[in-house]
Amino acid sequence: MSHWNFNTQAIHSEQYPDKKTGAISQPIIPAVAYSFEDADTAVAVVSGEKEGSYYGRYGNPTTRTLEKKVAALEGAEDALGVSSGMAAISIALMANLRAGDHVVVTKDVYGGTHKFLCNIASRYDMQYDFVDCTNLDSIENAIRQETRAIYIETPSNPSLTLIEIEAVAEITKRYNIVLIVDNTFMTPYLQKPLELGADIVVHSATKYLNGHGDVIAGIICGKKAVIDYMRKNIMGDLGQNLNAWESFLILRGIKTLGVRLDRHCSNAQQVAEFLDTHPLVDHVYYPGLKSHPQHHLAKQQMKRMGGIVSFEVKGGVQAGKDFIRALKIAMISFSLGDPETLVQHPASMTHSSIPENELDNFGIAKGLIRLSVGLEDVEDIISDLEQALKVISITVKN
Ligand SMILES: Cc1ncc(COP(=O)(O)O)c(C=O)c1O
């Protein structure tokens, strides 16, 4: 129910004890096929006139509960559970772009989205421009007659730059185009893009929504007609559906979403404050620090500041590599949003194909570290960072 607060909704919305057994936890229904009383009922379910499932590639009852739950949390008419964050992103783009159409995309976009546009969308003549979406004039200058959508992520990965969702939504409304927001880093607990004027929200549910590092999944939220179109004409036909077991795990994870994120956020704030005063750290990027250039905007559009902290260690690429290797609790990993603290060094990992002297052009400092602050006791996370900084103090002095 919409009058409930977030944690009550996360636990109770759209979930009811099983009528037959009284089971409170969500039943996992792995069925692919469903039987009908007669042909007319079958056709009514396929057309959407009657609620129900008809074939596993187009939806599943366990996944349907998840979809309704996330729609309630995001304040959306409906939602679609799909097989990965990349499935959610590609479906949202394909639903809005035909050959010859154009999308304005934030230049700090997630690498997989960048790759999808350059390698796949371009083969079908979907056009795109990567634009600095913190600058509203740059967005308007990039809009052309063929532009159908603006696609943003805020805060960005890994530099944690913010984009003002309400201001970008004002532009999309004026040009009668669609605003798509990747809300993976924030989740509906910390940021509600639809309330700020966005049309479609996409998630990698692999991250905080599931929150336990054991599921790959995605969710799209938006108007019912748009979600129906995506389900019937893209997800189902391309086979990007989410299975019942993984939907169950995400439903279970969502029950503690608010509790987990409160802890991620308070741990991240303390870690950022510690790093900010350390002599071997050049710069800390965290919207919760007063020194963050968009701290004021962060307080306006985000409930709290999230669990990701990025920072630059002194000493360049080698110091960055030595630092992550010296960590004992934080694990070197490409993912984020898990209970474990996870760390990555873009210059030697995600951006290692870029020559060292060109890293600056991509906004990646040589010693930049991205930390997904976990749920451990914060004193232990900070001691771990402290001892790893001590290890690199030798490299930095030499
Ligand atoms: C912001 C963001 N969006 C989307 C994705 C893609 O999600 P998935 O790995 O579930 O396909 C990621 C993955 O890291 C991400 O960080």
The ligand as a Tripos MOL2 file, in Angstrom:
@<TRIPOS>MOLECULE
LIG
   16    16     1     0     0
SMALL
NO_CHARGES

@<TRIPOS>ATOM
      1 C1         25.2540    1.0120  -13.0460 C.3       1 LIG1
      2 C2         25.1640   -0.3350  -13.6890 C.ar      1 LIG1
      3 N1         24.1780   -0.5810  -14.5800 N.ar      1 LIG1
      4 C3         24.0620   -1.7900  -15.1720 C.ar      1 LIG1
      5 C4         24.9460   -2.8210  -14.9290 C.ar      1 LIG1
      6 C5         24.7990   -4.1420  -15.6500 C.3       1 LIG1
      7 O1         24.2150   -5.0640  -14.8020 O.3       1 LIG1
      8 P1         24.3150   -6.6710  -14.9760 P.3       1 LIG1
      9 O2         25.7190   -7.0540  -14.6820 O.co2     1 LIG1
     10 O3         23.3010   -7.1670  -14.0230 O.co2     1 LIG1
     11 O4         23.9390   -6.9630  -16.4120 O.co2     1 LIG1
     12 C6         25.9760   -2.5970  -14.0090 C.ar      1 LIG1
     13 C7         26.9410   -3.6880  -13.7150 C.2       1 LIG1
     14 O5         27.9470   -3.4970  -13.0780 O.2       1 LIG1
     15 C8         26.0890   -1.3290  -13.3740 C.ar      1 LIG1
     16 O6         27.0660   -1.0710  -12.4860 O.3       1 LIG1
@<TRIPOS>BOND
     1     1     2 1
     2     2     3 ar
     3     2    15 ar
     4     3     4 ar
     5     4     5 ar
     6     5     6 1
     7     5    12 ar
     8     6     7 1
     9     7     8 1
    10     8     9 2
    11     8    10 1
    12     8    11 1
    13    12    13 1
    14    12    15 ar
    15    13    14 2
    16    15    16 1
@<TRIPOS>SUBSTRUCTURE
     1 LIG1         1 GROUP 0 **** ****
